[in-house]
Amino acid sequence: MCGQQAARVKRLTKAAEERDKLARAAGGRHYKTAEKVAARAGVIAAKRRVTACLRWHVHEAGVPSLEWGFDQDVLDAEAKADGWYALITPLPAEQAYPHRS
């Protein structure tokens, strides 16, 4: 497992743990309204850097509840970029082309 993949797994795991905890607490003492649940869900997504791949919805009928999941297409696209790094150079494109010696 490469470093990028390991970091992604760690981010997703921590986000899932926090989302599960929030889903259990939705409608409880601290998250009585759909707005509070949604606000906390947004904080978790930003903190764990999973905003691009996290899909969630707060149901407002009666007691608020949270439904969430990860977008597998986004995760697959991220995985395809593992091991690639962008480099910035002041060289013109014709001089920056990777040459082998």
Distance bins in CASP14 RR format, pairs under 12 A and 6 or more apart:
PFRMAT RR
TARGET T0000
AUTHOR 0000-0000-0000
RMODE 2
METHOD distances of the structure
MODEL  1
1 7 0 0 0 0 1 0 0 0 0 0 0
1 8 0 0 0 0 1 0 0 0 0 0 0
1 9 1 0 0 1 0 0 0 0 0 0 0
1 10 0 0 0 0 0 1 0 0 0 0 0
1 79 0 0 0 0 0 1 0 0 0 0 0
1 82 0 0 0 0 1 0 0 0 0 0 0
1 83 0 0 0 0 0 1 0 0 0 0 0
2 8 0 0 0 0 1 0 0 0 0 0 0
2 9 0 0 0 0 0 1 0 0 0 0 0
2 79 0 0 0 0 1 0 0 0 0 0 0
2 81 0 0 0 0 0 1 0 0 0 0 0
2 82 1 0 1 0 0 0 0 0 0 0 0
2 83 1 0 0 1 0 0 0 0 0 0 0
2 84 0 0 0 0 0 1 0 0 0 0 0
2 85 0 0 0 0 0 1 0 0 0 0 0
3 9 0 0 0 0 1 0 0 0 0 0 0
3 10 0 0 0 0 1 0 0 0 0 0 0
3 11 0 0 0 0 0 1 0 0 0 0 0
3 79 0 0 0 0 0 1 0 0 0 0 0
3 82 1 0 0 1 0 0 0 0 0 0 0
3 83 0 0 0 0 1 0 0 0 0 0 0
4 10 0 0 0 0 0 1 0 0 0 0 0
4 11 0 0 0 0 0 1 0 0 0 0 0
4 78 0 0 0 0 1 0 0 0 0 0 0
4 79 0 0 0 0 1 0 0 0 0 0 0
4 80 0 0 0 0 0 1 0 0 0 0 0
4 81 1 0 0 1 0 0 0 0 0 0 0
4 82 1 0 1 0 0 0 0 0 0 0 0
4 83 1 0 0 1 0 0 0 0 0 0 0
4 84 0 0 0 0 1 0 0 0 0 0 0
4 85 0 0 0 0 1 0 0 0 0 0 0
5 11 0 0 0 0 0 1 0 0 0 0 0
5 12 0 0 0 0 0 1 0 0 0 0 0
5 75 0 0 0 0 0 1 0 0 0 0 0
5 78 0 0 0 0 1 0 0 0 0 0 0
5 79 1 0 0 1 0 0 0 0 0 0 0
5 80 0 0 0 0 0 1 0 0 0 0 0
5 81 0 0 0 0 0 1 0 0 0 0 0
5 82 1 0 1 0 0 0 0 0 0 0 0
5 83 0 0 0 0 1 0 0 0 0 0 0
6 12 0 0 0 0 0 1 0 0 0 0 0
6 13 0 0 0 0 0 1 0 0 0 0 0
6 79 0 0 0 0 0 1 0 0 0 0 0
6 82 0 0 0 0 0 1 0 0 0 0 0
7 13 0 0 0 0 0 1 0 0 0 0 0
7 14 0 0 0 0 0 1 0 0 0 0 0
7 48 0 0 0 0 0 1 0 0 0 0 0
7 49 0 0 0 0 1 0 0 0 0 0 0
7 50 0 0 0 0 0 1 0 0 0 0 0
7 78 0 0 0 0 0 1 0 0 0 0 0
7 79 0 0 0 0 0 1 0 0 0 0 0
7 82 0 0 0 0 1 0 0 0 0 0 0
7 83 0 0 0 0 0 1 0 0 0 0 0
8 14 0 0 0 0 0 1 0 0 0 0 0
8 15 0 0 0 0 0 1 0 0 0 0 0
8 48 0 0 0 0 0 1 0 0 0 0 0
8 49 0 0 0 0 1 0 0 0 0 0 0
8 50 0 0 0 0 1 0 0 0 0 0 0
8 52 0 0 0 0 0 1 0 0 0 0 0
8 53 0 0 0 0 1 0 0 0 0 0 0
8 70 0 0 0 0 0 1 0 0 0 0 0
8 74 0 0 0 0 0 1 0 0 0 0 0
8 75 1 0 0 1 0 0 0 0 0 0 0
8 76 0 0 0 0 0 1 0 0 0 0 0
8 77 0 0 0 0 0 1 0 0 0 0 0
8 78 1 0 0 1 0 0 0 0 0 0 0
8 79 1 0 0 1 0 0 0 0 0 0 0
8 81 0 0 0 0 0 1 0 0 0 0 0
8 82 0 0 0 0 1 0 0 0 0 0 0
8 83 0 0 0 0 0 1 0 0 0 0 0
9 15 0 0 0 0 0 1 0 0 0 0 0
9 16 0 0 0 0 0 1 0 0 0 0 0
9 50 0 0 0 0 0 1 0 0 0 0 0
9 70 0 0 0 0 0 1 0 0 0 0 0
9 75 0 0 0 0 0 1 0 0 0 0 0
9 78 0 0 0 0 0 1 0 0 0 0 0
9 79 0 0 0 0 0 1 0 0 0 0 0
9 82 0 0 0 0 0 1 0 0 0 0 0
10 16 0 0 0 0 0 1 0 0 0 0 0
10 17 0 0 0 0 0 1 0 0 0 0 0
10 48 0 0 0 0 1 0 0 0 0 0 0
10 49 0 0 0 0 0 1 0 0 0 0 0
10 50 0 0 0 0 0 1 0 0 0 0 0
11 17 0 0 0 0 0 1 0 0 0 0 0
11 18 0 0 0 0 0 1 0 0 0 0 0
11 44 0 0 0 0 0 1 0 0 0 0 0
11 45 0 0 0 0 0 1 0 0 0 0 0
11 46 0 0 0 0 0 1 0 0 0 0 0
11 47 0 0 0 0 1 0 0 0 0 0 0
11 48 1 0 1 0 0 0 0 0 0 0 0
11 49 1 0 1 0 0 0 0 0 0 0 0
11 50 1 0 1 0 0 0 0 0 0 0 0
11 51 0 0 0 0 0 1 0 0 0 0 0
11 52 0 0 0 0 0 1 0 0 0 0 0
11 53 0 0 0 0 1 0 0 0 0 0 0
11 54 0 0 0 0 0 1 0 0 0 0 0
11 70 0 0 0 0 0 1 0 0 0 0 0
11 75 0 0 0 0 0 1 0 0 0 0 0
11 78 0 0 0 0 0 1 0 0 0 0 0
12 18 0 0 0 0 0 1 0 0 0 0 0
12 19 0 0 0 0 0 1 0 0 0 0 0
12 44 0 0 0 0 0 1 0 0 0 0 0
12 45 0 0 0 0 0 1 0 0 0 0 0
12 48 0 0 0 0 1 0 0 0 0 0 0
12 49 0 0 0 0 1 0 0 0 0 0 0
12 50 1 0 0 1 0 0 0 0 0 0 0
12 52 0 0 0 0 0 1 0 0 0 0 0
12 53 1 0 0 1 0 0 0 0 0 0 0
12 54 0 0 0 0 1 0 0 0 0 0 0
12 68 0 0 0 0 0 1 0 0 0 0 0
12 69 0 0 0 0 0 1 0 0 0 0 0
12 70 1 0 0 1 0 0 0 0 0 0 0
12 71 0 0 0 0 0 1 0 0 0 0 0
12 72 0 0 0 0 0 1 0 0 0 0 0
12 74 0 0 0 0 0 1 0 0 0 0 0
12 75 1 0 0 1 0 0 0 0 0 0 0
12 78 0 0 0 0 0 1 0 0 0 0 0
12 79 0 0 0 0 0 1 0 0 0 0 0
13 19 0 0 0 0 0 1 0 0 0 0 0
13 20 0 0 0 0 0 1 0 0 0 0 0
13 48 0 0 0 0 1 0 0 0 0 0 0
13 50 0 0 0 0 0 1 0 0 0 0 0
13 70 0 0 0 0 0 1 0 0 0 0 0
14 20 0 0 0 0 0 1 0 0 0 0 0
14 21 0 0 0 0 0 1 0 0 0 0 0
14 44 0 0 0 0 1 0 0 0 0 0 0
14 45 0 0 0 0 0 1 0 0 0 0 0
14 47 0 0 0 0 1 0 0 0 0 0 0
14 48 1 0 1 0 0 0 0 0 0 0 0
14 49 0 0 0 0 1 0 0 0 0 0 0
14 50 0 0 0 0 1 0 0 0 0 0 0
14 54 0 0 0 0 0 1 0 0 0 0 0
15 21 0 0 0 0 0 1 0 0 0 0 0
15 22 0 0 0 0 0 1 0 0 0 0 0
15 41 0 0 0 0 0 1 0 0 0 0 0
15 42 0 0 0 0 0 1 0 0 0 0 0
15 43 0 0 0 0 0 1 0 0 0 0 0
15 44 1 0 0 1 0 0 0 0 0 0 0
15 45 1 0 0 1 0 0 0 0 0 0 0
15 46 0 0 0 0 0 1 0 0 0 0 0
15 47 0 0 0 0 1 0 0 0 0 0 0
15 48 1 1 0 0 0 0 0 0 0 0 0
15 49 0 0 0 0 1 0 0 0 0 0 0
15 50 1 0 1 0 0 0 0 0 0 0 0
15 51 0 0 0 0 1 0 0 0 0 0 0
15 52 0 0 0 0 0 1 0 0 0 0 0
15 53 0 0 0 0 1 0 0 0 0 0 0
15 54 1 0 0 1 0 0 0 0 0 0 0
15 55 0 0 0 0 0 1 0 0 0 0 0
15 56 0 0 0 0 0 1 0 0 0 0 0
15 68 0 0 0 0 1 0 0 0 0 0 0
15 69 0 0 0 0 1 0 0 0 0 0 0
15 70 0 0 0 0 1 0 0 0 0 0 0
15 75 0 0 0 0 0 1 0 0 0 0 0
16 22 0 0 0 0 0 1 0 0 0 0 0
16 23 0 0 0 0 0 1 0 0 0 0 0
16 44 0 0 0 0 1 0 0 0 0 0 0
16 45 0 0 0 0 0 1 0 0 0 0 0
16 48 0 0 0 0 1 0 0 0 0 0 0
16 50 0 0 0 0 1 0 0 0 0 0 0
16 53 0 0 0 0 0 1 0 0 0 0 0
16 54 0 0 0 0 1 0 0 0 0 0 0
16 56 0 0 0 0 0 1 0 0 0 0 0
16 68 0 0 0 0 1 0 0 0 0 0 0
16 69 0 0 0 0 1 0 0 0 0 0 0
16 70 1 0 0 1 0 0 0 0 0 0 0
17 23 0 0 0 0 0 1 0 0 0 0 0
17 24 0 0 0 0 0 1 0 0 0 0 0
17 44 0 0 0 0 1 0 0 0 0 0 0
17 48 0 0 0 0 1 0 0 0 0 0 0
17 50 0 0 0 0 0 1 0 0 0 0 0
18 24 0 0 0 0 0 1 0 0 0 0 0
18 25 0 0 0 0 0 1 0 0 0 0 0
18 40 0 0 0 0 1 0 0 0 0 0 0
18 41 0 0 0 0 1 0 0 0 0 0 0
18 42 0 0 0 0 0 1 0 0 0 0 0
18 43 0 0 0 0 1 0 0 0 0 0 0
18 44 1 0 1 0 0 0 0 0 0 0 0
18 45 0 0 0 0 1 0 0 0 0 0 0
18 46 0 0 0 0 0 1 0 0 0 0 0
18 47 0 0 0 0 1 0 0 0 0 0 0
18 48 1 0 0 1 0 0 0 0 0 0 0
18 50 0 0 0 0 1 0 0 0 0 0 0
18 54 0 0 0 0 0 1 0 0 0 0 0
18 56 0 0 0 0 0 1 0 0 0 0 0
18 66 0 0 0 0 0 1 0 0 0 0 0
18 68 0 0 0 0 0 1 0 0 0 0 0
19 25 0 0 0 0 0 1 0 0 0 0 0
19 26 0 0 0 0 0 1 0 0 0 0 0
19 37 0 0 0 0 0 1 0 0 0 0 0
19 40 0 0 0 0 1 0 0 0 0 0 0
19 41 1 0 0 1 0 0 0 0 0 0 0
19 42 0 0 0 0 0 1 0 0 0 0 0
19 43 0 0 0 0 0 1 0 0 0 0 0
19 44 1 0 0 1 0 0 0 0 0 0 0
19 45 0 0 0 0 1 0 0 0 0 0 0
19 47 0 0 0 0 0 1 0 0 0 0 0
19 48 0 0 0 0 1 0 0 0 0 0 0
19 50 0 0 0 0 1 0 0 0 0 0 0
19 54 1 0 0 1 0 0 0 0 0 0 0
19 55 0 0 0 0 0 1 0 0 0 0 0
19 56 1 0 0 1 0 0 0 0 0 0 0
19 58 0 0 0 0 0 1 0 0 0 0 0
19 66 1 0 0 1 0 0 0 0 0 0 0
19 67 0 0 0 0 1 0 0 0 0 0 0
19 68 1 0 1 0 0 0 0 0 0 0 0
19 69 1 0 0 1 0 0 0 0 0 0 0
19 70 0 0 0 0 1 0 0 0 0 0 0
20 26 0 0 0 0 0 1 0 0 0 0 0
20 41 0 0 0 0 0 1 0 0 0 0 0
20 44 0 0 0 0 0 1 0 0 0 0 0
20 56 0 0 0 0 0 1 0 0 0 0 0
20 66 0 0 0 0 1 0 0 0 0 0 0
20 67 0 0 0 0 0 1 0 0 0 0 0
20 68 0 0 0 0 1 0 0 0 0 0 0
20 69 0 0 0 0 0 1 0 0 0 0 0
21 30 0 0 0 0 0 1 0 0 0 0 0
21 31 0 0 0 0 0 1 0 0 0 0 0
21 37 0 0 0 0 0 1 0 0 0 0 0
21 40 0 0 0 0 1 0 0 0 0 0 0
21 41 0 0 0 0 0 1 0 0 0 0 0
21 44 0 0 0 0 1 0 0 0 0 0 0
21 66 0 0 0 0 0 1 0 0 0 0 0
21 68 0 0 0 0 0 1 0 0 0 0 0
22 28 0 0 0 0 0 1 0 0 0 0 0
22 30 0 0 0 0 1 0 0 0 0 0 0
22 31 1 0 0 1 0 0 0 0 0 0 0
22 36 0 0 0 0 1 0 0 0 0 0 0
22 37 1 0 0 1 0 0 0 0 0 0 0
22 38 0 0 0 0 0 1 0 0 0 0 0
22 39 0 0 0 0 0 1 0 0 0 0 0
22 40 1 0 1 0 0 0 0 0 0 0 0
22 41 1 0 0 1 0 0 0 0 0 0 0
22 42 0 0 0 0 1 0 0 0 0 0 0
22 43 0 0 0 0 1 0 0 0 0 0 0
22 44 1 0 0 1 0 0 0 0 0 0 0
22 45 0 0 0 0 0 1 0 0 0 0 0
22 48 0 0 0 0 0 1 0 0 0 0 0
22 54 0 0 0 0 0 1 0 0 0 0 0
22 56 0 0 0 0 1 0 0 0 0 0 0
22 58 0 0 0 0 1 0 0 0 0 0 0
22 64 0 0 0 0 0 1 0 0 0 0 0
22 65 0 0 0 0 0 1 0 0 0 0 0
22 66 1 0 1 0 0 0 0 0 0 0 0
22 67 0 0 0 0 0 1 0 0 0 0 0
22 68 0 0 0 0 1 0 0 0 0 0 0
23 31 0 0 0 0 1 0 0 0 0 0 0
23 37 0 0 0 0 1 0 0 0 0 0 0
23 40 0 0 0 0 0 1 0 0 0 0 0
23 41 0 0 0 0 1 0 0 0 0 0 0
23 44 0 0 0 0 0 1 0 0 0 0 0
23 56 0 0 0 0 1 0 0 0 0 0 0
23 57 0 0 0 0 0 1 0 0 0 0 0
23 58 0 0 0 0 1 0 0 0 0 0 0
23 59 0 0 0 0 0 1 0 0 0 0 0
23 64 0 0 0 0 0 1 0 0 0 0 0
23 65 1 0 0 1 0 0 0 0 0 0 0
23 66 1 0 1 0 0 0 0 0 0 0 0
23 67 1 0 0 1 0 0 0 0 0 0 0
23 68 1 0 0 1 0 0 0 0 0 0 0
23 69 0 0 0 0 0 1 0 0 0 0 0
24 30 0 0 0 0 0 1 0 0 0 0 0
24 31 0 0 0 0 1 0 0 0 0 0 0
24 37 0 0 0 0 0 1 0 0 0 0 0
24 65 0 0 0 0 1 0 0 0 0 0 0
24 66 0 0 0 0 1 0 0 0 0 0 0
25 31 1 0 1 0 0 0 0 0 0 0 0
25 32 0 0 0 0 0 1 0 0 0 0 0
25 36 0 0 0 0 1 0 0 0 0 0 0
25 37 0 0 0 0 1 0 0 0 0 0 0
25 40 0 0 0 0 1 0 0 0 0 0 0
25 41 0 0 0 0 0 1 0 0 0 0 0
25 44 0 0 0 0 0 1 0 0 0 0 0
25 63 0 0 0 0 0 1 0 0 0 0 0
25 64 0 0 0 0 0 1 0 0 0 0 0
25 65 0 0 0 0 0 1 0 0 0 0 0
25 66 0 0 0 0 1 0 0 0 0 0 0
26 32 0 0 0 0 1 0 0 0 0 0 0
26 33 0 0 0 0 1 0 0 0 0 0 0
26 34 0 0 0 0 1 0 0 0 0 0 0
26 35 0 0 0 0 0 1 0 0 0 0 0
26 36 0 0 0 0 1 0 0 0 0 0 0
26 37 1 0 1 0 0 0 0 0 0 0 0
26 38 0 0 0 0 1 0 0 0 0 0 0
26 39 0 0 0 0 0 1 0 0 0 0 0
26 40 0 0 0 0 1 0 0 0 0 0 0
26 41 0 0 0 0 1 0 0 0 0 0 0
26 56 0 0 0 0 0 1 0 0 0 0 0
26 57 0 0 0 0 0 1 0 0 0 0 0
26 58 1 0 0 1 0 0 0 0 0 0 0
26 59 0 0 0 0 1 0 0 0 0 0 0
26 60 0 0 0 0 0 1 0 0 0 0 0
26 62 0 0 0 0 0 1 0 0 0 0 0
26 63 1 0 0 1 0 0 0 0 0 0 0
26 64 1 0 1 0 0 0 0 0 0 0 0
26 65 1 0 1 0 0 0 0 0 0 0 0
26 66 1 0 1 0 0 0 0 0 0 0 0
26 67 0 0 0 0 1 0 0 0 0 0 0
26 68 0 0 0 0 0 1 0 0 0 0 0
27 33 0 0 0 0 1 0 0 0 0 0 0
27 34 0 0 0 0 1 0 0 0 0 0 0
27 35 0 0 0 0 0 1 0 0 0 0 0
27 36 0 0 0 0 1 0 0 0 0 0 0
27 37 1 0 0 1 0 0 0 0 0 0 0
27 40 0 0 0 0 0 1 0 0 0 0 0
27 58 0 0 0 0 0 1 0 0 0 0 0
27 59 0 0 0 0 0 1 0 0 0 0 0
27 60 0 0 0 0 0 1 0 0 0 0 0
27 61 0 0 0 0 0 1 0 0 0 0 0
27 62 0 0 0 0 1 0 0 0 0 0 0
27 63 1 0 1 0 0 0 0 0 0 0 0
27 64 1 0 1 0 0 0 0 0 0 0 0
27 65 1 0 0 1 0 0 0 0 0 0 0
27 66 0 0 0 0 1 0 0 0 0 0 0
28 36 0 0 0 0 1 0 0 0 0 0 0
28 37 0 0 0 0 1 0 0 0 0 0 0
28 40 0 0 0 0 0 1 0 0 0 0 0
28 63 1 0 0 1 0 0 0 0 0 0 0
28 64 0 0 0 0 1 0 0 0 0 0 0
28 65 0 0 0 0 0 1 0 0 0 0 0
28 66 0 0 0 0 0 1 0 0 0 0 0
29 36 0 0 0 0 0 1 0 0 0 0 0
30 36 1 0 0 1 0 0 0 0 0 0 0
30 37 0 0 0 0 1 0 0 0 0 0 0
30 39 0 0 0 0 0 1 0 0 0 0 0
30 40 0 0 0 0 1 0 0 0 0 0 0
30 64 0 0 0 0 0 1 0 0 0 0 0
31 37 1 0 1 0 0 0 0 0 0 0 0
31 38 0 0 0 0 1 0 0 0 0 0 0
31 39 0 0 0 0 1 0 0 0 0 0 0
31 40 1 0 0 1 0 0 0 0 0 0 0
31 41 0 0 0 0 1 0 0 0 0 0 0
31 43 0 0 0 0 0 1 0 0 0 0 0
31 58 0 0 0 0 1 0 0 0 0 0 0
31 63 0 0 0 0 1 0 0 0 0 0 0
31 64 1 0 0 1 0 0 0 0 0 0 0
31 65 0 0 0 0 0 1 0 0 0 0 0
31 66 0 0 0 0 1 0 0 0 0 0 0
32 40 0 0 0 0 0 1 0 0 0 0 0
32 60 0 0 0 0 0 1 0 0 0 0 0
32 62 0 0 0 0 0 1 0 0 0 0 0
32 63 0 0 0 0 1 0 0 0 0 0 0
32 64 1 0 0 1 0 0 0 0 0 0 0
33 39 0 0 0 0 1 0 0 0 0 0 0
33 40 0 0 0 0 0 1 0 0 0 0 0
33 58 0 0 0 0 1 0 0 0 0 0 0
33 60 0 0 0 0 1 0 0 0 0 0 0
33 62 0 0 0 0 0 1 0 0 0 0 0
33 63 0 0 0 0 1 0 0 0 0 0 0
33 64 1 0 0 1 0 0 0 0 0 0 0
34 40 0 0 0 0 0 1 0 0 0 0 0
34 41 0 0 0 0 0 1 0 0 0 0 0
34 56 0 0 0 0 0 1 0 0 0 0 0
34 57 0 0 0 0 0 1 0 0 0 0 0
34 58 1 0 1 0 0 0 0 0 0 0 0
34 59 1 0 0 1 0 0 0 0 0 0 0
34 60 1 0 1 0 0 0 0 0 0 0 0
34 61 0 0 0 0 1 0 0 0 0 0 0
34 62 0 0 0 0 1 0 0 0 0 0 0
34 63 0 0 0 0 1 0 0 0 0 0 0
34 64 1 0 1 0 0 0 0 0 0 0 0
34 65 0 0 0 0 1 0 0 0 0 0 0
34 66 0 0 0 0 1 0 0 0 0 0 0
34 67 0 0 0 0 0 1 0 0 0 0 0
35 41 0 0 0 0 0 1 0 0 0 0 0
35 42 0 0 0 0 0 1 0 0 0 0 0
35 58 0 0 0 0 1 0 0 0 0 0 0
35 60 0 0 0 0 1 0 0 0 0 0 0
35 64 0 0 0 0 1 0 0 0 0 0 0
36 42 0 0 0 0 0 1 0 0 0 0 0
36 43 0 0 0 0 0 1 0 0 0 0 0
36 58 0 0 0 0 1 0 0 0 0 0 0
36 60 0 0 0 0 0 1 0 0 0 0 0
36 64 1 0 0 1 0 0 0 0 0 0 0
36 66 0 0 0 0 0 1 0 0 0 0 0
37 43 0 0 0 0 0 1 0 0 0 0 0
37 44 0 0 0 0 0 1 0 0 0 0 0
37 56 0 0 0 0 1 0 0 0 0 0 0
37 57 0 0 0 0 0 1 0 0 0 0 0
37 58 1 0 1 0 0 0 0 0 0 0 0
37 59 0 0 0 0 1 0 0 0 0 0 0
37 60 0 0 0 0 1 0 0 0 0 0 0
37 63 0 0 0 0 0 1 0 0 0 0 0
37 64 1 0 1 0 0 0 0 0 0 0 0
37 65 0 0 0 0 1 0 0 0 0 0 0
37 66 1 0 1 0 0 0 0 0 0 0 0
37 67 0 0 0 0 0 1 0 0 0 0 0
37 68 0 0 0 0 0 1 0 0 0 0 0
38 44 0 0 0 0 0 1 0 0 0 0 0
38 45 0 0 0 0 0 1 0 0 0 0 0
38 56 0 0 0 0 1 0 0 0 0 0 0
38 57 0 0 0 0 1 0 0 0 0 0 0
38 58 1 0 1 0 0 0 0 0 0 0 0
38 59 0 0 0 0 0 1 0 0 0 0 0
38 60 0 0 0 0 1 0 0 0 0 0 0
38 64 0 0 0 0 1 0 0 0 0 0 0
38 65 0 0 0 0 0 1 0 0 0 0 0
38 66 0 0 0 0 1 0 0 0 0 0 0
38 67 0 0 0 0 0 1 0 0 0 0 0
38 68 0 0 0 0 0 1 0 0 0 0 0
39 45 0 0 0 0 0 1 0 0 0 0 0
39 46 0 0 0 0 0 1 0 0 0 0 0
39 58 0 0 0 0 1 0 0 0 0 0 0
39 64 0 0 0 0 0 1 0 0 0 0 0
39 66 0 0 0 0 0 1 0 0 0 0 0
40 46 0 0 0 0 0 1 0 0 0 0 0
40 47 0 0 0 0 0 1 0 0 0 0 0
40 56 0 0 0 0 0 1 0 0 0 0 0
40 58 0 0 0 0 1 0 0 0 0 0 0
40 64 0 0 0 0 0 1 0 0 0 0 0
40 66 0 0 0 0 1 0 0 0 0 0 0
40 68 0 0 0 0 0 1 0 0 0 0 0
41 47 0 0 0 0 0 1 0 0 0 0 0
41 48 0 0 0 0 0 1 0 0 0 0 0
41 50 0 0 0 0 0 1 0 0 0 0 0
41 51 0 0 0 0 0 1 0 0 0 0 0
41 54 0 0 0 0 1 0 0 0 0 0 0
41 55 0 0 0 0 0 1 0 0 0 0 0
41 56 1 0 1 0 0 0 0 0 0 0 0
41 57 0 0 0 0 1 0 0 0 0 0 0
41 58 1 0 0 1 0 0 0 0 0 0 0
41 64 0 0 0 0 0 1 0 0 0 0 0
41 65 0 0 0 0 0 1 0 0 0 0 0
41 66 1 0 0 1 0 0 0 0 0 0 0
41 67 0 0 0 0 0 1 0 0 0 0 0
41 68 1 0 0 1 0 0 0 0 0 0 0
41 69 0 0 0 0 0 1 0 0 0 0 0
42 48 0 0 0 0 1 0 0 0 0 0 0
42 49 0 0 0 0 0 1 0 0 0 0 0
42 50 0 0 0 0 1 0 0 0 0 0 0
42 51 1 0 0 1 0 0 0 0 0 0 0
42 54 0 0 0 0 1 0 0 0 0 0 0
42 56 0 0 0 0 1 0 0 0 0 0 0
42 58 0 0 0 0 0 1 0 0 0 0 0
42 66 0 0 0 0 0 1 0 0 0 0 0
42 68 0 0 0 0 0 1 0 0 0 0 0
43 50 0 0 0 0 0 1 0 0 0 0 0
43 51 0 0 0 0 0 1 0 0 0 0 0
43 54 0 0 0 0 0 1 0 0 0 0 0
44 50 0 0 0 0 1 0 0 0 0 0 0
44 51 0 0 0 0 1 0 0 0 0 0 0
44 54 0 0 0 0 1 0 0 0 0 0 0
44 56 0 0 0 0 1 0 0 0 0 0 0
44 66 0 0 0 0 0 1 0 0 0 0 0
44 68 0 0 0 0 1 0 0 0 0 0 0
45 51 1 0 1 0 0 0 0 0 0 0 0
45 52 0 0 0 0 1 0 0 0 0 0 0
45 53 0 0 0 0 1 0 0 0 0 0 0
45 54 1 0 1 0 0 0 0 0 0 0 0
45 55 0 0 0 0 1 0 0 0 0 0 0
45 56 1 0 0 1 0 0 0 0 0 0 0
45 66 0 0 0 0 0 1 0 0 0 0 0
45 68 0 0 0 0 1 0 0 0 0 0 0
45 69 0 0 0 0 0 1 0 0 0 0 0
45 70 0 0 0 0 0 1 0 0 0 0 0
45 71 0 0 0 0 0 1 0 0 0 0 0
46 52 0 0 0 0 0 1 0 0 0 0 0
46 54 0 0 0 0 1 0 0 0 0 0 0
47 54 0 0 0 0 0 1 0 0 0 0 0
48 54 0 0 0 0 1 0 0 0 0 0 0
48 70 0 0 0 0 0 1 0 0 0 0 0
49 78 0 0 0 0 0 1 0 0 0 0 0
50 56 0 0 0 0 0 1 0 0 0 0 0
50 68 0 0 0 0 0 1 0 0 0 0 0
50 69 0 0 0 0 1 0 0 0 0 0 0
50 70 1 0 0 1 0 0 0 0 0 0 0
50 71 0 0 0 0 1 0 0 0 0 0 0
50 74 0 0 0 0 1 0 0 0 0 0 0
50 75 0 0 0 0 1 0 0 0 0 0 0
50 78 0 0 0 0 0 1 0 0 0 0 0
51 70 0 0 0 0 0 1 0 0 0 0 0
51 71 0 0 0 0 0 1 0 0 0 0 0
51 74 0 0 0 0 0 1 0 0 0 0 0
52 70 0 0 0 0 0 1 0 0 0 0 0
52 71 1 0 0 1 0 0 0 0 0 0 0
52 73 0 0 0 0 0 1 0 0 0 0 0
52 74 1 0 1 0 0 0 0 0 0 0 0
52 75 0 0 0 0 1 0 0 0 0 0 0
52 77 0 0 0 0 1 0 0 0 0 0 0
52 78 1 0 0 1 0 0 0 0 0 0 0
53 68 0 0 0 0 0 1 0 0 0 0 0
53 69 0 0 0 0 1 0 0 0 0 0 0
53 70 1 0 1 0 0 0 0 0 0 0 0
53 71 1 0 1 0 0 0 0 0 0 0 0
53 72 0 0 0 0 1 0 0 0 0 0 0
53 73 0 0 0 0 1 0 0 0 0 0 0
53 74 1 0 1 0 0 0 0 0 0 0 0
53 75 1 0 1 0 0 0 0 0 0 0 0
53 76 0 0 0 0 1 0 0 0 0 0 0
53 77 0 0 0 0 1 0 0 0 0 0 0
53 78 1 0 0 1 0 0 0 0 0 0 0
53 79 0 0 0 0 0 1 0 0 0 0 0
54 66 0 0 0 0 0 1 0 0 0 0 0
54 67 0 0 0 0 0 1 0 0 0 0 0
54 68 1 0 0 1 0 0 0 0 0 0 0
54 69 1 0 0 1 0 0 0 0 0 0 0
54 70 1 0 0 1 0 0 0 0 0 0 0
54 71 1 0 0 1 0 0 0 0 0 0 0
54 72 0 0 0 0 0 1 0 0 0 0 0
54 74 0 0 0 0 1 0 0 0 0 0 0
54 75 0 0 0 0 0 1 0 0 0 0 0
55 66 0 0 0 0 0 1 0 0 0 0 0
55 67 0 0 0 0 1 0 0 0 0 0 0
55 68 1 0 0 1 0 0 0 0 0 0 0
55 69 1 0 1 0 0 0 0 0 0 0 0
55 70 1 0 0 1 0 0 0 0 0 0 0
55 71 1 0 1 0 0 0 0 0 0 0 0
55 72 0 0 0 0 0 1 0 0 0 0 0
55 73 0 0 0 0 0 1 0 0 0 0 0
55 74 0 0 0 0 1 0 0 0 0 0 0
55 75 0 0 0 0 0 1 0 0 0 0 0
56 65 0 0 0 0 0 1 0 0 0 0 0
56 66 1 0 0 1 0 0 0 0 0 0 0
56 67 1 0 0 1 0 0 0 0 0 0 0
56 68 1 1 0 0 0 0 0 0 0 0 0
56 69 1 0 0 1 0 0 0 0 0 0 0
56 70 0 0 0 0 1 0 0 0 0 0 0
56 71 0 0 0 0 0 1 0 0 0 0 0
57 64 0 0 0 0 0 1 0 0 0 0 0
57 65 0 0 0 0 1 0 0 0 0 0 0
57 66 1 0 0 1 0 0 0 0 0 0 0
57 67 1 0 1 0 0 0 0 0 0 0 0
57 68 1 0 0 1 0 0 0 0 0 0 0
57 69 0 0 0 0 1 0 0 0 0 0 0
58 64 1 0 1 0 0 0 0 0 0 0 0
58 65 1 0 0 1 0 0 0 0 0 0 0
58 66 1 0 1 0 0 0 0 0 0 0 0
58 67 1 0 0 1 0 0 0 0 0 0 0
58 68 0 0 0 0 1 0 0 0 0 0 0
59 65 1 0 1 0 0 0 0 0 0 0 0
59 66 1 0 0 1 0 0 0 0 0 0 0
59 67 1 0 0 1 0 0 0 0 0 0 0
59 68 0 0 0 0 0 1 0 0 0 0 0
60 66 0 0 0 0 0 1 0 0 0 0 0
60 67 0 0 0 0 0 1 0 0 0 0 0
69 75 0 0 0 0 0 1 0 0 0 0 0
70 76 0 0 0 0 0 1 0 0 0 0 0
70 78 0 0 0 0 0 1 0 0 0 0 0
71 77 0 0 0 0 1 0 0 0 0 0 0
71 78 0 0 0 0 0 1 0 0 0 0 0
72 78 0 0 0 0 0 1 0 0 0 0 0
72 79 0 0 0 0 0 1 0 0 0 0 0
73 79 0 0 0 0 0 1 0 0 0 0 0
73 80 0 0 0 0 0 1 0 0 0 0 0
74 80 0 0 0 0 0 1 0 0 0 0 0
74 81 0 0 0 0 0 1 0 0 0 0 0
75 81 0 0 0 0 0 1 0 0 0 0 0
75 82 0 0 0 0 0 1 0 0 0 0 0
76 82 0 0 0 0 0 1 0 0 0 0 0
78 84 0 0 0 0 0 1 0 0 0 0 0
87 96 0 0 0 0 1 0 0 0 0 0 0
87 98 0 0 0 0 0 1 0 0 0 0 0
88 96 0 0 0 0 1 0 0 0 0 0 0
89 95 0 0 0 0 1 0 0 0 0 0 0
89 96 1 0 1 0 0 0 0 0 0 0 0
89 97 0 0 0 0 0 1 0 0 0 0 0
89 98 0 0 0 0 0 1 0 0 0 0 0
90 96 0 0 0 0 1 0 0 0 0 0 0
91 97 0 0 0 0 1 0 0 0 0 0 0
91 98 0 0 0 0 0 1 0 0 0 0 0
91 99 0 0 0 0 0 1 0 0 0 0 0
END
